[in-house]
Amino acid sequence: MACASCGGETKAGALFCGRCLAGIKDPTALLERLIEPCADSRWQKLESACMRIGPVSTSDLAMVPGPDRAVIFRAILDRGVRSLLPGFVEEYLEGSGVGVHLFGDELVPRRQLLWLVLDSAEGIEVEGEPWARASVRMGNVHALLVKAVFPLSLDPEWLVEFIRLHSASATALYARAKPFPDLLRIAASNIQVMNFYLGKRDSAIAELDKLVTPLDEEGERILLKEIGLLLEADRRQEAAVALKRLPIGAKGFRLERLRARAEGKR
Ligand SMILES: [Zn+2]
């Protein structure tokens, strides 16, 4: 098979050659190259319209915090104002569709800034719950990446190492929730969602079930994760039973989607 990126020879059944895989952060990014080259990439939602400004004749341009996320992030790092970091990371990841809870169905946009934020912020320790929450979200990005690469036809050796690294990063980030019981419960449930995608399906669902009680607001969210995983594992009947545990008035787009899937409509 030819490498989807450089055309070189690959191991049997592998999409990319070893050289192209080396040093790649997000191998799913390479899949873009598999798209019909003549297709309009905007249709594939890979690019958006952008406006370029300049050149300008004055030297008055300064990098100050403005509405641009990348500039704000740089300013926070350059000035060393760590107290602003938790709020920034939380807001940025929220806007990228990564919540504190990991459901596994999140679609994370492929942005360079996302990796820049993770690379620069992950290792920083800030006291307090806001940073722990932001860290749980960062852990979710790693977990989602693990989920995304699992089905790709890549060199098994490379894949094992890649998954080991990212699941370890996720685990380390989740560990920051330890001093905060409510957050710890969420992080523990996220770990089980990740374990499910790592192939420990049955044990992950069983462990997740233990975290559902008490069935408060967070418990309901954890139950939604369990239902989603039951459906993914094709345990439809159990999913239908679990759906009945939710309060009658429960609503939400995720719940509607799960209900439809459990009834076989989707
Ligand atoms: Zn290659």
Boltz pocket constraint, residues with backbone or C-beta under 6 A from the ligand:
constraints:
  - pocket:
      binder: B
      contacts: [[A, 3], [A, 4], [A, 5], [A, 6], [A, 7], [A, 8], [A, 16], [A, 17], [A, 18], [A, 19], [A, 20], [A, 21]]
      max_distance: 6.0
